[in-house]
Amino acid sequence: MTRLNSGEIAPKTGEYNVVASNGRVIGTVHVKKGDRMPPTQSSNNHFEIGE
């Protein structure tokens, strides 16, 4: 599982889960390889994509 924060570069194109600080998936975003990850509603949130 790849974990990314807002502003980091996406390593591959795909659907990334938006994960809250409690580990719950709260949404998804589609990001293309090489694009920056979008902002989240909370600085404690992050993105995950399966390998």
PDB file of N, CA, C and O in Angstrom:
ATOM      1  N   MET A   1       0.855  -1.183   0.000  1.00  0.00           N
ATOM      2  CA  MET A   1       0.000   0.000   0.000  1.00  0.00           C
ATOM      3  C   MET A   1       0.898   1.242   0.000  1.00  0.00           C
ATOM      4  O   MET A   1       1.758   1.396   0.868  1.00  0.00           O
ATOM      5  N   THR A   2       0.692   2.108  -0.966  1.00  0.00           N
ATOM      6  CA  THR A   2       1.437   3.365  -1.036  1.00  0.00           C
ATOM      7  C   THR A   2       0.648   4.449  -0.325  1.00  0.00           C
ATOM      8  O   THR A   2      -0.546   4.620  -0.573  1.00  0.00           O
ATOM      9  N   ARG A   3       1.316   5.183   0.564  1.00  0.00           N
ATOM     10  CA  ARG A   3       0.679   6.259   1.325  1.00  0.00           C
ATOM     11  C   ARG A   3       1.283   7.590   0.891  1.00  0.00           C
ATOM     12  O   ARG A   3       2.504   7.751   0.878  1.00  0.00           O
ATOM     13  N   LEU A   4       0.420   8.547   0.533  1.00  0.00           N
ATOM     14  CA  LEU A   4       0.866   9.859   0.075  1.00  0.00           C
ATOM     15  C   LEU A   4       0.130  10.971   0.810  1.00  0.00           C
ATOM     16  O   LEU A   4      -0.993  10.781   1.277  1.00  0.00           O
ATOM     17  N   ASN A   5       0.761  12.114   0.907  1.00  0.00           N
ATOM     18  CA  ASN A   5       0.142  13.295   1.491  1.00  0.00           C
ATOM     19  C   ASN A   5      -0.147  14.321   0.400  1.00  0.00           C
ATOM     20  O   ASN A   5       0.373  14.216  -0.711  1.00  0.00           O
ATOM     21  N   SER A   6      -0.960  15.291   0.711  1.00  0.00           N
ATOM     22  CA  SER A   6      -1.270  16.372  -0.229  1.00  0.00           C
ATOM     23  C   SER A   6       0.023  17.013  -0.720  1.00  0.00           C
ATOM     24  O   SER A   6       0.951  17.237   0.057  1.00  0.00           O
ATOM     25  N   GLY A   7       0.073  17.305  -2.023  1.00  0.00           N
ATOM     26  CA  GLY A   7       1.234  17.965  -2.604  1.00  0.00           C
ATOM     27  C   GLY A   7       2.309  17.030  -3.104  1.00  0.00           C
ATOM     28  O   GLY A   7       3.182  17.449  -3.864  1.00  0.00           O
ATOM     29  N   GLU A   8       2.272  15.765  -2.696  1.00  0.00           N
ATOM     30  CA  GLU A   8       3.266  14.811  -3.188  1.00  0.00           C
ATOM     31  C   GLU A   8       2.912  14.384  -4.611  1.00  0.00           C
ATOM     32  O   GLU A   8       1.768  14.532  -5.042  1.00  0.00           O
ATOM     33  N   ILE A   9       3.890  13.859  -5.332  1.00  0.00           N
ATOM     34  CA  ILE A   9       3.712  13.447  -6.725  1.00  0.00           C
ATOM     35  C   ILE A   9       3.171  12.013  -6.778  1.00  0.00           C
ATOM     36  O   ILE A   9       3.695  11.113  -6.121  1.00  0.00           O
ATOM     37  N   ALA A  10       2.115  11.821  -7.573  1.00  0.00           N
ATOM     38  CA  ALA A  10       1.516  10.486  -7.736  1.00  0.00           C
ATOM     39  C   ALA A  10       2.479   9.579  -8.506  1.00  0.00           C
ATOM     40  O   ALA A  10       2.945   9.954  -9.582  1.00  0.00           O
ATOM     41  N   PRO A  11       2.782   8.394  -7.972  1.00  0.00           N
ATOM     42  CA  PRO A  11       3.700   7.478  -8.647  1.00  0.00           C
ATOM     43  C   PRO A  11       3.064   6.736  -9.823  1.00  0.00           C
ATOM     44  O   PRO A  11       3.770   6.219 -10.689  1.00  0.00           O
ATOM     45  N   LYS A  12       1.726   6.685  -9.850  1.00  0.00           N
ATOM     46  CA  LYS A  12       1.033   6.039 -10.962  1.00  0.00           C
ATOM     47  C   LYS A  12      -0.380   6.583 -11.078  1.00  0.00           C
ATOM     48  O   LYS A  12      -0.918   7.150 -10.127  1.00  0.00           O
ATOM     49  N   THR A  13      -0.974   6.407 -12.248  1.00  0.00           N
ATOM     50  CA  THR A  13      -2.338   6.839 -12.492  1.00  0.00           C
ATOM     51  C   THR A  13      -3.296   5.854 -11.827  1.00  0.00           C
ATOM     52  O   THR A  13      -3.097   4.640 -11.883  1.00  0.00           O
ATOM     53  N   GLY A  14      -4.338   6.395 -11.197  1.00  0.00           N
ATOM     54  CA  GLY A  14      -5.329   5.512 -10.598  1.00  0.00           C
ATOM     55  C   GLY A  14      -6.235   6.204  -9.617  1.00  0.00           C
ATOM     56  O   GLY A  14      -6.167   7.417  -9.416  1.00  0.00           O
ATOM     57  N   GLU A  15      -7.095   5.396  -9.005  1.00  0.00           N
ATOM     58  CA  GLU A  15      -8.016   5.867  -7.978  1.00  0.00           C
ATOM     59  C   GLU A  15      -7.324   5.757  -6.618  1.00  0.00           C
ATOM     60  O   GLU A  15      -6.908   4.672  -6.211  1.00  0.00           O
ATOM     61  N   TYR A  16      -7.208   6.861  -5.937  1.00  0.00           N
ATOM     62  CA  TYR A  16      -6.584   6.907  -4.608  1.00  0.00           C
ATOM     63  C   TYR A  16      -7.670   7.094  -3.562  1.00  0.00           C
ATOM     64  O   TYR A  16      -8.544   7.948  -3.710  1.00  0.00           O
ATOM     65  N   ASN A  17      -7.615   6.298  -2.513  1.00  0.00           N
ATOM     66  CA  ASN A  17      -8.539   6.461  -1.393  1.00  0.00           C
ATOM     67  C   ASN A  17      -8.083   7.624  -0.527  1.00  0.00           C
ATOM     68  O   ASN A  17      -6.892   7.777  -0.253  1.00  0.00           O
ATOM     69  N   VAL A  18      -9.036   8.442  -0.098  1.00  0.00           N
ATOM     70  CA  VAL A  18      -8.761   9.487   0.883  1.00  0.00           C
ATOM     71  C   VAL A  18      -9.042   8.867   2.247  1.00  0.00           C
ATOM     72  O   VAL A  18     -10.155   8.414   2.512  1.00  0.00           O
ATOM     73  N   VAL A  19      -8.019   8.849   3.118  1.00  0.00           N
ATOM     74  CA  VAL A  19      -8.117   8.153   4.400  1.00  0.00           C
ATOM     75  C   VAL A  19      -8.011   9.159   5.539  1.00  0.00           C
ATOM     76  O   VAL A  19      -7.081   9.964   5.586  1.00  0.00           O
ATOM     77  N   ALA A  20      -8.975   9.104   6.457  1.00  0.00           N
ATOM     78  CA  ALA A  20      -8.986   9.990   7.620  1.00  0.00           C
ATOM     79  C   ALA A  20      -7.977   9.503   8.653  1.00  0.00           C
ATOM     80  O   ALA A  20      -7.457   8.392   8.547  1.00  0.00           O
ATOM     81  N   SER A  21      -7.705  10.336   9.650  1.00  0.00           N
ATOM     82  CA  SER A  21      -6.728   9.998  10.685  1.00  0.00           C
ATOM     83  C   SER A  21      -7.113   8.746  11.469  1.00  0.00           C
ATOM     84  O   SER A  21      -6.249   8.088  12.047  1.00  0.00           O
ATOM     85  N   ASN A  22      -8.410   8.411  11.493  1.00  0.00           N
ATOM     86  CA  ASN A  22      -8.855   7.202  12.202  1.00  0.00           C
ATOM     87  C   ASN A  22      -8.766   5.952  11.325  1.00  0.00           C
ATOM     88  O   ASN A  22      -9.147   4.867  11.763  1.00  0.00           O
ATOM     89  N   GLY A  23      -8.267   6.091  10.088  1.00  0.00           N
ATOM     90  CA  GLY A  23      -8.093   4.951   9.194  1.00  0.00           C
ATOM     91  C   GLY A  23      -9.278   4.667   8.293  1.00  0.00           C
ATOM     92  O   GLY A  23      -9.219   3.754   7.469  1.00  0.00           O
ATOM     93  N   ARG A  24     -10.350   5.428   8.433  1.00  0.00           N
ATOM     94  CA  ARG A  24     -11.561   5.215   7.632  1.00  0.00           C
ATOM     95  C   ARG A  24     -11.418   5.872   6.261  1.00  0.00           C
ATOM     96  O   ARG A  24     -10.954   7.008   6.161  1.00  0.00           O
ATOM     97  N   VAL A  25     -11.814   5.162   5.206  1.00  0.00           N
ATOM     98  CA  VAL A  25     -11.826   5.726   3.856  1.00  0.00           C
ATOM     99  C   VAL A  25     -13.012   6.677   3.747  1.00  0.00           C
ATOM    100  O   VAL A  25     -14.156   6.279   3.966  1.00  0.00           O
ATOM    101  N   ILE A  26     -12.736   7.935   3.407  1.00  0.00           N
ATOM    102  CA  ILE A  26     -13.796   8.944   3.355  1.00  0.00           C
ATOM    103  C   ILE A  26     -14.066   9.444   1.937  1.00  0.00           C
ATOM    104  O   ILE A  26     -14.904  10.324   1.737  1.00  0.00           O
ATOM    105  N   GLY A  27     -13.362   8.889   0.957  1.00  0.00           N
ATOM    106  CA  GLY A  27     -13.596   9.288  -0.425  1.00  0.00           C
ATOM    107  C   GLY A  27     -12.523   8.735  -1.334  1.00  0.00           C
ATOM    108  O   GLY A  27     -11.602   8.051  -0.886  1.00  0.00           O
ATOM    109  N   THR A  28     -12.649   9.040  -2.633  1.00  0.00           N
ATOM    110  CA  THR A  28     -11.639   8.648  -3.611  1.00  0.00           C
ATOM    111  C   THR A  28     -11.401   9.798  -4.569  1.00  0.00           C
ATOM    112  O   THR A  28     -12.275  10.637  -4.784  1.00  0.00           O
ATOM    113  N   VAL A  29     -10.211   9.825  -5.140  1.00  0.00           N
ATOM    114  CA  VAL A  29      -9.874  10.805  -6.176  1.00  0.00           C
ATOM    115  C   VAL A  29      -9.113  10.085  -7.281  1.00  0.00           C
ATOM    116  O   VAL A  29      -8.393   9.122  -7.021  1.00  0.00           O
ATOM    117  N   HIS A  30      -9.276  10.556  -8.512  1.00  0.00           N
ATOM    118  CA  HIS A  30      -8.523  10.010  -9.641  1.00  0.00           C
ATOM    119  C   HIS A  30      -7.363  10.967  -9.909  1.00  0.00           C
ATOM    120  O   HIS A  30      -7.568  12.162 -10.122  1.00  0.00           O
ATOM    121  N   VAL A  31      -6.145  10.427  -9.896  1.00  0.00           N
ATOM    122  CA  VAL A  31      -4.947  11.245 -10.101  1.00  0.00           C
ATOM    123  C   VAL A  31      -4.077  10.570 -11.160  1.00  0.00           C
ATOM    124  O   VAL A  31      -3.920   9.350 -11.160  1.00  0.00           O
ATOM    125  N   LYS A  32      -3.513  11.377 -12.064  1.00  0.00           N
ATOM    126  CA  LYS A  32      -2.622  10.865 -13.102  1.00  0.00           C
ATOM    127  C   LYS A  32      -1.182  10.839 -12.603  1.00  0.00           C
ATOM    128  O   LYS A  32      -0.781  11.667 -11.785  1.00  0.00           O
ATOM    129  N   LYS A  33      -0.412   9.878 -13.106  1.00  0.00           N
ATOM    130  CA  LYS A  33       0.995   9.761 -12.760  1.00  0.00           C
ATOM    131  C   LYS A  33       1.707  11.085 -13.015  1.00  0.00           C
ATOM    132  O   LYS A  33       1.554  11.685 -14.079  1.00  0.00           O
ATOM    133  N   GLY A  34       2.478  11.533 -12.044  1.00  0.00           N
ATOM    134  CA  GLY A  34       3.240  12.775 -12.176  1.00  0.00           C
ATOM    135  C   GLY A  34       2.518  14.017 -11.689  1.00  0.00           C
ATOM    136  O   GLY A  34       3.146  15.062 -11.514  1.00  0.00           O
ATOM    137  N   ASP A  35       1.201  13.929 -11.462  1.00  0.00           N
ATOM    138  CA  ASP A  35       0.448  15.069 -10.930  1.00  0.00           C
ATOM    139  C   ASP A  35       0.615  15.124  -9.413  1.00  0.00           C
ATOM    140  O   ASP A  35       0.929  14.125  -8.767  1.00  0.00           O
ATOM    141  N   ARG A  36       0.396  16.315  -8.866  1.00  0.00           N
ATOM    142  CA  ARG A  36       0.448  16.466  -7.406  1.00  0.00           C
ATOM    143  C   ARG A  36      -0.878  16.014  -6.792  1.00  0.00           C
ATOM    144  O   ARG A  36      -1.947  16.198  -7.373  1.00  0.00           O
ATOM    145  N   MET A  37      -0.778  15.424  -5.614  1.00  0.00           N
ATOM    146  CA  MET A  37      -1.980  15.007  -4.888  1.00  0.00           C
ATOM    147  C   MET A  37      -2.719  16.268  -4.431  1.00  0.00           C
ATOM    148  O   MET A  37      -2.096  17.238  -4.001  1.00  0.00           O
ATOM    149  N   PRO A  38      -4.047  16.247  -4.528  1.00  0.00           N
ATOM    150  CA  PRO A  38      -4.832  17.440  -4.177  1.00  0.00           C
ATOM    151  C   PRO A  38      -4.880  17.674  -2.668  1.00  0.00           C
ATOM    152  O   PRO A  38      -4.500  16.800  -1.888  1.00  0.00           O
ATOM    153  N   PRO A  39      -5.348  18.855  -2.260  1.00  0.00           N
ATOM    154  CA  PRO A  39      -5.509  19.108  -0.825  1.00  0.00           C
ATOM    155  C   PRO A  39      -6.610  18.226  -0.236  1.00  0.00           C
ATOM    156  O   PRO A  39      -7.513  17.785  -0.947  1.00  0.00           O
ATOM    157  N   THR A  40      -6.522  17.978   1.065  1.00  0.00           N
ATOM    158  CA  THR A  40      -7.566  17.241   1.781  1.00  0.00           C
ATOM    159  C   THR A  40      -8.269  18.193   2.739  1.00  0.00           C
ATOM    160  O   THR A  40      -7.783  19.293   3.001  1.00  0.00           O
ATOM    161  N   GLN A  41      -9.407  17.766   3.256  1.00  0.00           N
ATOM    162  CA  GLN A  41     -10.176  18.609   4.169  1.00  0.00           C
ATOM    163  C   GLN A  41      -9.477  18.798   5.502  1.00  0.00           C
ATOM    164  O   GLN A  41      -9.721  19.786   6.195  1.00  0.00           O
ATOM    165  N   SER A  42      -8.615  17.867   5.866  1.00  0.00           N
ATOM    166  CA  SER A  42      -7.884  17.950   7.132  1.00  0.00           C
ATOM    167  C   SER A  42      -6.420  17.611   6.877  1.00  0.00           C
ATOM    168  O   SER A  42      -6.116  16.737   6.065  1.00  0.00           O
ATOM    169  N   SER A  43      -5.520  18.293   7.563  1.00  0.00           N
ATOM    170  CA  SER A  43      -4.094  18.015   7.376  1.00  0.00           C
ATOM    171  C   SER A  43      -3.710  16.629   7.891  1.00  0.00           C
ATOM    172  O   SER A  43      -2.624  16.137   7.584  1.00  0.00           O
ATOM    173  N   ASN A  44      -4.589  15.992   8.673  1.00  0.00           N
ATOM    174  CA  ASN A  44      -4.325  14.644   9.176  1.00  0.00           C
ATOM    175  C   ASN A  44      -4.715  13.549   8.186  1.00  0.00           C
ATOM    176  O   ASN A  44      -4.387  12.382   8.401  1.00  0.00           O
ATOM    177  N   ASN A  45      -5.409  13.906   7.105  1.00  0.00           N
ATOM    178  CA  ASN A  45      -5.822  12.930   6.101  1.00  0.00           C
ATOM    179  C   ASN A  45      -4.658  12.624   5.161  1.00  0.00           C
ATOM    180  O   ASN A  45      -3.723  13.415   5.035  1.00  0.00           O
ATOM    181  N   HIS A  46      -4.728  11.472   4.507  1.00  0.00           N
ATOM    182  CA  HIS A  46      -3.724  11.093   3.515  1.00  0.00           C
ATOM    183  C   HIS A  46      -4.397  10.273   2.408  1.00  0.00           C
ATOM    184  O   HIS A  46      -5.595   9.994   2.468  1.00  0.00           O
ATOM    185  N   PHE A  47      -3.607   9.894   1.396  1.00  0.00           N
ATOM    186  CA  PHE A  47      -4.092   9.105   0.268  1.00  0.00           C
ATOM    187  C   PHE A  47      -3.408   7.751   0.271  1.00  0.00           C
ATOM    188  O   PHE A  47      -2.251   7.630   0.674  1.00  0.00           O
ATOM    189  N   GLU A  48      -4.135   6.727  -0.185  1.00  0.00           N
ATOM    190  CA  GLU A  48      -3.561   5.392  -0.317  1.00  0.00           C
ATOM    191  C   GLU A  48      -4.008   4.774  -1.632  1.00  0.00           C
ATOM    192  O   GLU A  48      -5.133   4.977  -2.088  1.00  0.00           O
ATOM    193  N   ILE A  49      -3.093   4.012  -2.232  1.00  0.00           N
ATOM    194  CA  ILE A  49      -3.413   3.230  -3.427  1.00  0.00           C
ATOM    195  C   ILE A  49      -2.729   1.886  -3.284  1.00  0.00           C
ATOM    196  O   ILE A  49      -1.594   1.803  -2.814  1.00  0.00           O
ATOM    197  N   GLY A  50      -3.424   0.831  -3.694  1.00  0.00           N
ATOM    198  CA  GLY A  50      -2.848  -0.512  -3.625  1.00  0.00           C
ATOM    199  C   GLY A  50      -1.759  -0.696  -4.657  1.00  0.00           C
ATOM    200  O   GLY A  50      -1.735  -0.015  -5.682  1.00  0.00           O
ATOM    201  N   GLU A  51      -0.871  -1.609  -4.384  1.00  0.00           N
ATOM    202  CA  GLU A  51       0.264  -1.869  -5.297  1.00  0.00           C
ATOM    203  C   GLU A  51      -0.156  -2.738  -6.443  1.00  0.00           C
ATOM    204  O   GLU A  51       0.661  -3.059  -7.306  1.00  0.00           O
TER     205      GLU A  51
END
